[in-house]
């Protein structure tokens, strides 16, 4: 029982730094040397106390990213999968928080920001740079093409 208490205490310290997914807590407990029989018990207790909830974690992650580090659906989905969030939760939350119109709006804002830095660059080079920038930020090829064709052609 003492190992479970130590694991819970360690996990709670991790959770005070920032919210974490079940997979992240599990990995940290393994790294810290907790046994594979104890880890599920620790995670169950944390879930019971509502300290661990992958859906709430993913929701907070998406909201924070949209607000402070805007990215497209592809990047957000990849980040959440790496954190151990299920595809069903990811799809549900991205459909709610980042519908196509919202993602397009974010991409346009990033496009404007990037164009301000590319003021004196020739148009073809500018298009390539903006395309690469938005692709790195996780926006789909079709969305990038759509906004590049509309916004850069009018420049």
MIMILUM-238623 format. One record per residue: x, y, z of N, C-alpha, C in turn; residue number from 0; residue in one letter. Coordinates in nm, 3 decimals, m for minus. Example, Ala and Ser with C-alpha at 12.3 -4.5 7.8 and 13.67 -1.06 7.14 Angstrom:
% residues 2
+---------+---------+---------+---------+---------+---------+---------+---------+---------+------+------+
|    n_xx |    n_yy |    n_zz |   ca_xx |   ca_yy |   ca_zz |    c_xx |    c_yy |    c_zz | finu | keba |
+---------+---------+---------+---------+---------+---------+---------+---------+---------+------+------+
|   1.319 |  m0.569 |   0.780 |   1.230 |  m0.450 |   0.780 |   1.320 |  m0.330 |   0.780 |    0 |    A |
|   1.285 |  m0.225 |   0.708 |   1.367 |  m0.106 |   0.714 |   1.290 |   0.003 |   0.787 |    1 |    S |
+---------+---------+---------+---------+---------+---------+---------+---------+---------+------+------+
***
This chain:
% residues 155
+---------+---------+---------+---------+---------+---------+---------+---------+---------+------+------+
|    n_xx |    n_yy |    n_zz |   ca_xx |   ca_yy |   ca_zz |    c_xx |    c_yy |    c_zz | finu | keba |
+---------+---------+---------+---------+---------+---------+---------+---------+---------+------+------+
|   0.082 |  m0.121 |   0.000 |   0.000 |   0.000 |   0.000 |   0.086 |   0.126 |   0.000 |    0 |    X |
|   0.203 |   0.119 |   0.060 |   0.290 |   0.234 |   0.068 |   0.336 |   0.280 |  m0.071 |    1 |    X |
|   0.361 |   0.184 |  m0.160 |   0.404 |   0.219 |  m0.296 |   0.293 |   0.294 |  m0.371 |    2 |    X |
|   0.169 |   0.255 |  m0.351 |   0.056 |   0.323 |  m0.414 |   0.049 |   0.467 |  m0.365 |    3 |    X |
|   0.064 |   0.487 |  m0.234 |   0.060 |   0.622 |  m0.178 |   0.174 |   0.708 |  m0.233 |    4 |    X |
|   0.292 |   0.651 |  m0.244 |   0.406 |   0.725 |  m0.300 |   0.378 |   0.762 |  m0.446 |    5 |    X |
|   0.321 |   0.667 |  m0.520 |   0.288 |   0.692 |  m0.660 |   0.183 |   0.800 |  m0.676 |    6 |    X |
|   0.084 |   0.799 |  m0.589 |  m0.021 |   0.902 |  m0.593 |   0.040 |   1.037 |  m0.561 |    7 |    X |
|   0.123 |   1.042 |  m0.458 |   0.188 |   1.167 |  m0.419 |   0.274 |   1.221 |  m0.534 |    8 |    X |
|   0.352 |   1.134 |  m0.595 |   0.437 |   1.173 |  m0.708 |   0.351 |   1.225 |  m0.824 |    9 |    X |
|   0.244 |   1.153 |  m0.854 |   0.155 |   1.193 |  m0.965 |   0.090 |   1.328 |  m0.938 |   10 |    X |
|   0.048 |   1.350 |  m0.815 |  m0.015 |   1.478 |  m0.781 |   0.084 |   1.593 |  m0.796 |   11 |    X |
|   0.209 |   1.569 |  m0.762 |   0.311 |   1.673 |  m0.783 |   0.324 |   1.704 |  m0.932 |   12 |    X |
|   0.323 |   1.600 |  m1.015 |   0.331 |   1.621 |  m1.160 |   0.211 |   1.701 |  m1.210 |   13 |    X |
|   0.095 |   1.670 |  m1.157 |  m0.029 |   1.735 |  m1.201 |  m0.040 |   1.879 |  m1.152 |   14 |    X |
|   0.036 |   1.916 |  m1.049 |   0.034 |   2.057 |  m1.006 |   0.114 |   2.144 |  m1.102 |   15 |    X |
|   0.208 |   2.085 |  m1.175 |   0.287 |   2.160 |  m1.272 |   0.202 |   2.193 |  m1.394 |   16 |    X |
|   0.133 |   2.092 |  m1.446 |   0.044 |   2.109 |  m1.560 |  m0.045 |   1.985 |  m1.571 |   17 |    X |
|  m0.161 |   2.001 |  m1.637 |  m0.246 |   1.882 |  m1.658 |  m0.172 |   1.780 |  m1.744 |   18 |    X |
|  m0.201 |   1.655 |  m1.721 |  m0.136 |   1.547 |  m1.797 |  m0.239 |   1.440 |  m1.833 |   19 |    X |
|  m0.206 |   1.368 |  m1.939 |  m0.292 |   1.257 |  m1.981 |  m0.257 |   1.133 |  m1.899 |   20 |    X |
|  m0.344 |   1.034 |  m1.908 |  m0.318 |   0.906 |  m1.840 |  m0.185 |   0.847 |  m1.888 |   21 |    X |
|  m0.162 |   0.851 |  m2.017 |  m0.040 |   0.793 |  m2.073 |   0.084 |   0.863 |  m2.018 |   22 |    X |
|   0.078 |   0.994 |  m2.007 |   0.193 |   1.068 |  m1.954 |   0.222 |   1.029 |  m1.810 |   23 |    X |
|   0.118 |   1.019 |  m1.728 |   0.137 |   0.979 |  m1.588 |   0.192 |   0.837 |  m1.581 |   24 |    X |
|   0.136 |   0.749 |  m1.662 |   0.183 |   0.610 |  m1.664 |   0.331 |   0.603 |  m1.701 |   25 |    X |
|   0.370 |   0.677 |  m1.805 |   0.511 |   0.676 |  m1.847 |   0.603 |   0.732 |  m1.739 |   26 |    X |
|   0.560 |   0.840 |  m1.673 |   0.643 |   0.898 |  m1.567 |   0.656 |   0.803 |  m1.448 |   27 |    X |
|   0.548 |   0.733 |  m1.414 |   0.554 |   0.637 |  m1.305 |   0.647 |   0.521 |  m1.339 |   28 |    X |
|   0.642 |   0.474 |  m1.463 |   0.732 |   0.367 |  m1.506 |   0.877 |   0.412 |  m1.497 |   29 |    X |
|   0.903 |   0.533 |  m1.546 |   1.039 |   0.588 |  m1.542 |   1.090 |   0.602 |  m1.399 |   30 |    X |
|   0.999 |   0.631 |  m1.308 |   1.035 |   0.650 |  m1.167 |   1.056 |   0.516 |  m1.098 |   31 |    X |
|   1.017 |   0.406 |  m1.165 |   1.044 |   0.273 |  m1.111 |   0.929 |   0.207 |  m1.039 |   32 |    X |
|   0.809 |   0.259 |  m1.057 |   0.692 |   0.195 |  m0.995 |   0.658 |   0.068 |  m1.071 |   33 |    X |
|   0.610 |  m0.033 |  m1.000 |   0.583 |  m0.163 |  m1.061 |   0.458 |  m0.157 |  m1.150 |   34 |    X |
|   0.455 |  m0.249 |  m1.246 |   0.344 |  m0.252 |  m1.341 |   0.213 |  m0.299 |  m1.275 |   35 |    X |
|   0.221 |  m0.358 |  m1.156 |   0.100 |  m0.397 |  m1.084 |   0.040 |  m0.276 |  m1.010 |   36 |    X |
|   0.124 |  m0.182 |  m0.971 |   0.080 |  m0.069 |  m0.890 |   0.030 |   0.047 |  m0.977 |   37 |    X |
|   0.090 |   0.066 |  m1.092 |   0.056 |   0.181 |  m1.178 |  m0.092 |   0.189 |  m1.211 |   38 |    X |
|  m0.157 |   0.080 |  m1.255 |  m0.302 |   0.090 |  m1.283 |  m0.384 |   0.130 |  m1.160 |   39 |    X |
|  m0.343 |   0.087 |  m1.043 |  m0.414 |   0.122 |  m0.920 |  m0.400 |   0.272 |  m0.892 |   40 |    X |
|  m0.282 |   0.324 |  m0.915 |  m0.258 |   0.468 |  m0.895 |  m0.344 |   0.548 |  m0.993 |   41 |    X |
|  m0.342 |   0.507 |  m1.118 |  m0.419 |   0.577 |  m1.222 |  m0.569 |   0.568 |  m1.193 |   42 |    X |
|  m0.616 |   0.452 |  m1.152 |  m0.758 |   0.438 |  m1.117 |  m0.797 |   0.532 |  m1.004 |   43 |    X |
|  m0.711 |   0.544 |  m0.904 |  m0.740 |   0.631 |  m0.791 |  m0.744 |   0.777 |  m0.836 |   44 |    X |
|  m0.651 |   0.816 |  m0.920 |  m0.648 |   0.954 |  m0.971 |  m0.771 |   0.983 |  m1.057 |   45 |    X |
|  m0.814 |   0.885 |  m1.134 |  m0.936 |   0.902 |  m1.215 |  m1.059 |   0.911 |  m1.125 |   46 |    X |
|  m1.062 |   0.828 |  m1.022 |  m1.173 |   0.829 |  m0.928 |  m1.187 |   0.967 |  m0.862 |   47 |    X |
|  m1.074 |   1.028 |  m0.829 |  m1.074 |   1.160 |  m0.766 |  m1.086 |   1.273 |  m0.868 |   48 |    X |
|  m1.098 |   1.238 |  m0.994 |  m1.114 |   1.334 |  m1.104 |  m0.989 |   1.420 |  m1.129 |   49 |    X |
|  m0.873 |   1.365 |  m1.097 |  m0.747 |   1.433 |  m1.129 |  m0.698 |   1.397 |  m1.268 |   50 |    X |
|  m0.742 |   1.283 |  m1.318 |  m0.706 |   1.240 |  m1.452 |  m0.832 |   1.219 |  m1.534 |   51 |    X |
|  m0.839 |   1.288 |  m1.646 |  m0.951 |   1.274 |  m1.738 |  m0.899 |   1.314 |  m1.875 |   52 |    X |
|  m0.878 |   1.216 |  m1.962 |  m0.819 |   1.243 |  m2.093 |  m0.902 |   1.340 |  m2.176 |   53 |    X |
|  m1.033 |   1.334 |  m2.165 |  m1.116 |   1.425 |  m2.244 |  m1.100 |   1.570 |  m2.197 |   54 |    X |
|  m1.100 |   1.591 |  m2.066 |  m1.079 |   1.726 |  m2.013 |  m0.939 |   1.775 |  m2.047 |   55 |    X |
|  m0.842 |   1.685 |  m2.038 |  m0.705 |   1.720 |  m2.073 |  m0.697 |   1.765 |  m2.218 |   56 |    X |
|  m0.755 |   1.687 |  m2.309 |  m0.751 |   1.719 |  m2.452 |  m0.824 |   1.850 |  m2.480 |   57 |    X |
|  m0.935 |   1.872 |  m2.414 |  m1.011 |   1.996 |  m2.432 |  m0.924 |   2.116 |  m2.392 |   58 |    X |
|  m0.861 |   2.108 |  m2.277 |  m0.775 |   2.217 |  m2.230 |  m0.656 |   2.238 |  m2.325 |   59 |    X |
|  m0.601 |   2.127 |  m2.374 |  m0.487 |   2.134 |  m2.467 |  m0.527 |   2.208 |  m2.594 |   60 |    X |
|  m0.641 |   2.172 |  m2.651 |  m0.688 |   2.235 |  m2.775 |  m0.717 |   2.383 |  m2.752 |   61 |    X |
|  m0.786 |   2.414 |  m2.644 |  m0.819 |   2.555 |  m2.615 |  m0.692 |   2.639 |  m2.600 |   62 |    X |
|  m0.594 |   2.585 |  m2.528 |  m0.469 |   2.657 |  m2.507 |  m0.395 |   2.677 |  m2.638 |   63 |    X |
|  m0.391 |   2.575 |  m2.720 |  m0.322 |   2.584 |  m2.849 |  m0.389 |   2.686 |  m2.941 |   64 |    X |
|  m0.519 |   2.683 |  m2.947 |  m0.592 |   2.776 |  m3.034 |  m0.565 |   2.920 |  m2.989 |   65 |    X |
|  m0.562 |   2.940 |  m2.859 |  m0.546 |   3.074 |  m2.805 |  m0.402 |   3.125 |  m2.811 |   66 |    X |
|  m0.306 |   3.042 |  m2.774 |  m0.169 |   3.089 |  m2.759 |  m0.068 |   3.039 |  m2.863 |   67 |    X |
|  m0.090 |   2.921 |  m2.916 |   0.002 |   2.863 |  m3.015 |  m0.080 |   2.802 |  m3.127 |   68 |    X |
|  m0.142 |   2.886 |  m3.210 |  m0.236 |   2.834 |  m3.310 |  m0.173 |   2.733 |  m3.405 |   69 |    X |
|  m0.244 |   2.625 |  m3.422 |  m0.203 |   2.519 |  m3.513 |  m0.327 |   2.463 |  m3.581 |   70 |    X |
|  m0.304 |   2.387 |  m3.686 |  m0.413 |   2.324 |  m3.759 |  m0.450 |   2.190 |  m3.699 |   71 |    X |
|  m0.555 |   2.133 |  m3.755 |  m0.608 |   2.005 |  m3.706 |  m0.504 |   1.894 |  m3.709 |   72 |    X |
|  m0.423 |   1.891 |  m3.814 |  m0.325 |   1.784 |  m3.829 |  m0.226 |   1.786 |  m3.713 |   73 |    X |
|  m0.173 |   1.904 |  m3.683 |  m0.075 |   1.916 |  m3.575 |  m0.137 |   1.887 |  m3.439 |   74 |    X |
|  m0.256 |   1.940 |  m3.415 |  m0.323 |   1.916 |  m3.287 |  m0.354 |   1.768 |  m3.268 |   75 |    X |
|  m0.401 |   1.706 |  m3.373 |  m0.432 |   1.564 |  m3.367 |  m0.306 |   1.482 |  m3.336 |   76 |    X |
|  m0.197 |   1.515 |  m3.401 |  m0.070 |   1.444 |  m3.378 |  m0.023 |   1.463 |  m3.233 |   77 |    X |
|  m0.028 |   1.587 |  m3.185 |   0.014 |   1.613 |  m3.047 |  m0.068 |   1.533 |  m2.947 |   78 |    X |
|  m0.198 |   1.531 |  m2.966 |  m0.285 |   1.460 |  m2.873 |  m0.266 |   1.308 |  m2.881 |   79 |    X |
|  m0.244 |   1.256 |  m3.002 |  m0.216 |   1.112 |  m3.015 |  m0.088 |   1.077 |  m2.940 |   80 |    X |
|   0.014 |   1.163 |  m2.950 |   0.140 |   1.140 |  m2.878 |   0.119 |   1.141 |  m2.727 |   81 |    X |
|   0.018 |   1.213 |  m2.682 |  m0.012 |   1.220 |  m2.540 |  m0.100 |   1.102 |  m2.496 |   82 |    X |
|  m0.138 |   1.017 |  m2.591 |  m0.216 |   0.898 |  m2.557 |  m0.366 |   0.916 |  m2.561 |   83 |    X |
|  m0.413 |   1.022 |  m2.622 |  m0.557 |   1.048 |  m2.630 |  m0.616 |   0.966 |  m2.744 |   84 |    X |
|  m0.733 |   0.908 |  m2.722 |  m0.794 |   0.822 |  m2.823 |  m0.843 |   0.903 |  m2.943 |   85 |    X |
|  m0.849 |   0.840 |  m3.056 |  m0.893 |   0.904 |  m3.180 |  m1.036 |   0.956 |  m3.169 |   86 |    X |
|  m1.122 |   0.881 |  m3.099 |  m1.261 |   0.923 |  m3.084 |  m1.269 |   1.057 |  m3.009 |   87 |    X |
|  m1.193 |   1.070 |  m2.902 |  m1.193 |   1.195 |  m2.824 |  m1.136 |   1.307 |  m2.909 |   88 |    X |
|  m1.027 |   1.280 |  m2.979 |  m0.963 |   1.382 |  m3.063 |  m1.060 |   1.432 |  m3.169 |   89 |    X |
|  m1.121 |   1.340 |  m3.241 |  m1.215 |   1.379 |  m3.348 |  m1.332 |   1.460 |  m3.292 |   90 |    X |
|  m1.388 |   1.412 |  m3.184 |  m1.503 |   1.481 |  m3.122 |  m1.466 |   1.624 |  m3.084 |   91 |    X |
|  m1.354 |   1.641 |  m3.016 |  m1.315 |   1.773 |  m2.968 |  m1.269 |   1.866 |  m3.080 |   92 |    X |
|  m1.197 |   1.812 |  m3.178 |  m1.155 |   1.897 |  m3.290 |  m1.275 |   1.942 |  m3.373 |   93 |    X |
|  m1.373 |   1.854 |  m3.389 |  m1.494 |   1.894 |  m3.461 |  m1.569 |   2.005 |  m3.387 |   94 |    X |
|  m1.562 |   2.000 |  m3.255 |  m1.632 |   2.102 |  m3.176 |  m1.553 |   2.232 |  m3.168 |   95 |    X |
|  m1.425 |   2.224 |  m3.136 |  m1.344 |   2.345 |  m3.112 |  m1.276 |   2.401 |  m3.236 |   96 |    X |
|  m1.259 |   2.319 |  m3.337 |  m1.188 |   2.365 |  m3.456 |  m1.258 |   2.320 |  m3.585 |   97 |    X |
|  m1.382 |   2.367 |  m3.605 |  m1.449 |   2.336 |  m3.732 |  m1.373 |   2.405 |  m3.846 |   98 |    X |
|  m1.406 |   2.369 |  m3.967 |  m1.334 |   2.418 |  m4.085 |  m1.324 |   2.570 |  m4.087 |   99 |    X |
|  m1.433 |   2.639 |  m4.058 |  m1.432 |   2.786 |  m4.062 |  m1.335 |   2.845 |  m3.961 |  100 |    X |
|  m1.332 |   2.789 |  m3.842 |  m1.242 |   2.838 |  m3.737 |  m1.096 |   2.810 |  m3.775 |  101 |    X |
|  m1.071 |   2.692 |  m3.829 |  m0.935 |   2.657 |  m3.872 |  m0.890 |   2.750 |  m3.984 |  102 |    X |
|  m0.981 |   2.780 |  m4.075 |  m0.951 |   2.871 |  m4.186 |  m0.919 |   3.011 |  m4.134 |  103 |    X |
|  m0.996 |   3.056 |  m4.037 |  m0.974 |   3.188 |  m3.976 |  m0.835 |   3.194 |  m3.910 |  104 |    X |
|  m0.798 |   3.090 |  m3.839 |  m0.667 |   3.084 |  m3.775 |  m0.556 |   3.085 |  m3.880 |  105 |    X |
|  m0.573 |   3.006 |  m3.985 |  m0.474 |   3.001 |  m4.092 |  m0.458 |   3.137 |  m4.158 |  106 |    X |
|  m0.567 |   3.208 |  m4.178 |  m0.560 |   3.342 |  m4.239 |  m0.483 |   3.438 |  m4.151 |  107 |    X |
|  m0.506 |   3.432 |  m4.020 |  m0.433 |   3.519 |  m3.928 |  m0.283 |   3.489 |  m3.933 |  108 |    X |
|  m0.249 |   3.362 |  m3.938 |  m0.108 |   3.325 |  m3.948 |  m0.049 |   3.368 |  m4.082 |  109 |    X |
|  m0.131 |   3.358 |  m4.187 |  m0.089 |   3.403 |  m4.321 |  m0.056 |   3.552 |  m4.318 |  110 |    X |
|  m0.142 |   3.631 |  m4.259 |  m0.120 |   3.776 |  m4.252 |   0.007 |   3.807 |  m4.172 |  111 |    X |
|   0.023 |   3.736 |  m4.062 |   0.142 |   3.755 |  m3.978 |   0.270 |   3.721 |  m4.057 |  112 |    X |
|   0.266 |   3.612 |  m4.130 |   0.383 |   3.570 |  m4.209 |   0.407 |   3.667 |  m4.324 |  113 |    X |
|   0.300 |   3.713 |  m4.388 |   0.317 |   3.806 |  m4.500 |   0.380 |   3.937 |  m4.456 |  114 |    X |
|   0.352 |   3.980 |  m4.336 |   0.411 |   4.104 |  m4.284 |   0.563 |   4.092 |  m4.277 |  115 |    X |
|   0.611 |   3.973 |  m4.251 |   0.755 |   3.949 |  m4.244 |   0.817 |   3.929 |  m4.383 |  116 |    X |
|   0.734 |   3.900 |  m4.479 |   0.780 |   3.871 |  m4.615 |   0.748 |   3.987 |  m4.710 |  117 |    X |
|   0.747 |   4.106 |  m4.659 |   0.699 |   4.223 |  m4.733 |   0.769 |   4.242 |  m4.868 |  118 |    X |
|   0.899 |   4.229 |  m4.873 |   0.975 |   4.260 |  m4.995 |   1.018 |   4.135 |  m5.071 |  119 |    X |
|   0.956 |   4.024 |  m5.043 |   0.990 |   3.898 |  m5.109 |   0.908 |   3.883 |  m5.237 |  120 |    X |
|   0.970 |   3.832 |  m5.345 |   0.894 |   3.807 |  m5.468 |   0.777 |   3.712 |  m5.441 |  121 |    X |
|   0.669 |   3.728 |  m5.517 |   0.543 |   3.658 |  m5.492 |   0.557 |   3.505 |  m5.490 |  122 |    X |
|   0.634 |   3.447 |  m5.583 |   0.646 |   3.301 |  m5.586 |   0.722 |   3.249 |  m5.464 |  123 |    X |
|   0.826 |   3.319 |  m5.427 |   0.902 |   3.281 |  m5.308 |   0.815 |   3.299 |  m5.184 |  124 |    X |
|   0.736 |   3.404 |  m5.183 |   0.646 |   3.434 |  m5.072 |   0.543 |   3.321 |  m5.057 |  125 |    X |
|   0.487 |   3.277 |  m5.169 |   0.388 |   3.169 |  m5.167 |   0.448 |   3.041 |  m5.110 |  126 |    X |
|   0.568 |   3.009 |  m5.154 |   0.635 |   2.887 |  m5.107 |   0.661 |   2.895 |  m4.957 |  127 |    X |
|   0.713 |   3.009 |  m4.912 |   0.744 |   3.025 |  m4.771 |   0.618 |   3.018 |  m4.684 |  128 |    X |
|   0.513 |   3.083 |  m4.728 |   0.388 |   3.083 |  m4.652 |   0.329 |   2.942 |  m4.650 |  129 |    X |
|   0.334 |   2.874 |  m4.764 |   0.284 |   2.737 |  m4.772 |   0.359 |   2.649 |  m4.672 |  130 |    X |
|   0.492 |   2.656 |  m4.673 |   0.573 |   2.573 |  m4.583 |   0.544 |   2.606 |  m4.436 |  131 |    X |
|   0.529 |   2.734 |  m4.408 |   0.501 |   2.778 |  m4.272 |   0.369 |   2.719 |  m4.222 |  132 |    X |
|   0.264 |   2.732 |  m4.302 |   0.133 |   2.680 |  m4.262 |   0.132 |   2.527 |  m4.256 |  133 |    X |
|   0.206 |   2.463 |  m4.345 |   0.214 |   2.316 |  m4.341 |   0.282 |   2.270 |  m4.212 |  134 |    X |
|   0.389 |   2.339 |  m4.171 |   0.456 |   2.305 |  m4.046 |   0.364 |   2.326 |  m3.926 |  135 |    X |
|   0.270 |   2.418 |  m3.938 |   0.177 |   2.446 |  m3.829 |   0.058 |   2.349 |  m3.830 |  136 |    X |
|   0.057 |   2.254 |  m3.923 |  m0.044 |   2.149 |  m3.920 |  m0.172 |   2.175 |  m3.995 |  137 |    X |
|  m0.166 |   2.263 |  m4.095 |  m0.285 |   2.289 |  m4.176 |  m0.279 |   2.199 |  m4.299 |  138 |    X |
|  m0.397 |   2.158 |  m4.346 |  m0.404 |   2.066 |  m4.460 |  m0.366 |   2.137 |  m4.589 |  139 |    X |
|  m0.319 |   2.057 |  m4.685 |  m0.280 |   2.108 |  m4.816 |  m0.396 |   2.184 |  m4.881 |  140 |    X |
|  m0.516 |   2.126 |  m4.874 |  m0.630 |   2.189 |  m4.941 |  m0.666 |   2.323 |  m4.876 |  141 |    X |
|  m0.658 |   2.332 |  m4.746 |  m0.689 |   2.457 |  m4.678 |  m0.584 |   2.563 |  m4.711 |  142 |    X |
|  m0.459 |   2.523 |  m4.711 |  m0.351 |   2.618 |  m4.746 |  m0.370 |   2.670 |  m4.888 |  143 |    X |
|  m0.396 |   2.579 |  m4.980 |  m0.419 |   2.619 |  m5.119 |  m0.536 |   2.716 |  m5.129 |  144 |    X |
|  m0.643 |   2.685 |  m5.057 |  m0.763 |   2.769 |  m5.061 |  m0.732 |   2.911 |  m5.016 |  145 |    X |
|  m0.665 |   2.927 |  m4.905 |  m0.640 |   3.064 |  m4.858 |  m0.529 |   3.131 |  m4.936 |  146 |    X |
|  m0.432 |   3.055 |  m4.985 |  m0.326 |   3.116 |  m5.066 |  m0.384 |   3.170 |  m5.196 |  147 |    X |
|  m0.469 |   3.092 |  m5.258 |  m0.528 |   3.136 |  m5.385 |  m0.614 |   3.260 |  m5.367 |  148 |    X |
|  m0.688 |   3.266 |  m5.259 |  m0.777 |   3.382 |  m5.236 |  m0.699 |   3.504 |  m5.187 |  149 |    X |
|  m0.612 |   3.484 |  m5.090 |  m0.550 |   3.598 |  m5.023 |  m0.423 |   3.648 |  m5.091 |  150 |    X |
|  m0.343 |   3.560 |  m5.146 |  m0.219 |   3.606 |  m5.207 |  m0.239 |   3.658 |  m5.348 |  151 |    X |
|  m0.337 |   3.606 |  m5.419 |  m0.362 |   3.653 |  m5.555 |  m0.410 |   3.796 |  m5.555 |  152 |    X |
|  m0.480 |   3.834 |  m5.449 |  m0.531 |   3.972 |  m5.442 |  m0.426 |   4.072 |  m5.396 |  153 |    X |
|  m0.310 |   4.023 |  m5.357 |  m0.206 |   4.112 |  m5.307 |  m0.141 |   4.190 |  m5.419 |  154 |    X |
+---------+---------+---------+---------+---------+---------+---------+---------+---------+------+------+
***
